[in-house]
Amino acid sequence: MYRMFFIIIMQISFLLALSLAACQKDDEMHDLDGVVLLEIREHAPDGERKLGLYAETKDGYPCLNFLIDYELTHASDGIHLHFLGVKAPTFCLTALGPAKAFVDFGKLDHGVHQLQFQLNKEHSDGSLLVSETLVELDIAHMQPASLKLKDYEMRRLQDNHAWGYIHAKSTKPDKEMAAFFDDLWEIGAEKESLDPGNYGFFRITKDDWYFFEQKQQYRPQNPFVFQFDEAFDHLCVLADDYSEHFVIVLYDTQGHYHHNQQ
């Protein structure tokens, strides 16, 4: 009986080892086949707003953390982006998902920036138009056809914008959510209503919001956006005042972040 149990355990261990090995070959590279979806995004590391390009494969991979490998070069004739392939992770987050990359273009001056893409030994040209209110990515005549845009423009938020989400910690909170917003407007915030579109830090669709964190995105509960000309610390104090009853997370265009439960 003990011997049979030992054999079963050994067989299970062997199968698990094979399964893990399939996604734990460090630096294993795969060809980048199929369609690659592109989306302009923005982030603000160290308080400086910078532009980037999010890329993901349309096809899924067996681990959630497969990455698109690339090389980025800023040259006199523009920005060169070479997609090299797909890199397997050392440790597998077991779930089907696309391979991803966030290409940090850095701080770009206003004007037209030429883009040169290379994918599977094929070269293509495009352009990136940067202005105070809009960023447009033009690959209308681009080859190969495997590069696709989620949309061609990103609307830029003014520096005084902040956003976040709120949800109750219990099914029957002692306070109403409206009380937080009343206090938010009281300290000088101005509610903003935005049309559906890509705003660099987040995307608004007809039915939902998606908050971006470079290679990640998530759908928050009760998202909101507003203008605020005072210091971000004032927002943190207000959110902390409601920490007993609500989870409140706040962001702004300068890279500030606050979670009132941390």
Secondary structure, 3 states (H helix, E strand, C coil): CHHHHHHHHHHHHHHHHHHHHCCCCCCCEECCCCCEEEEEEEECHHHCCEEEEEEEEEEEEEECCCEEEEEEEEECCEEEEEEEEEECCCCCCEEEEEEEEEEEEECCCCEEEEEEEEECCEEEEEEEEECCCEEEEECCCCCCCCEEECCCEEECCCCCEEEEEEEECCCCCCCCHHHHHHHHHHCCCEECCCCCEECCCEEECCCCEEEEECCEEECCCCEEEEECCCCHHHHHHHHHHCCCCEEEEEEECCCCEEECCC
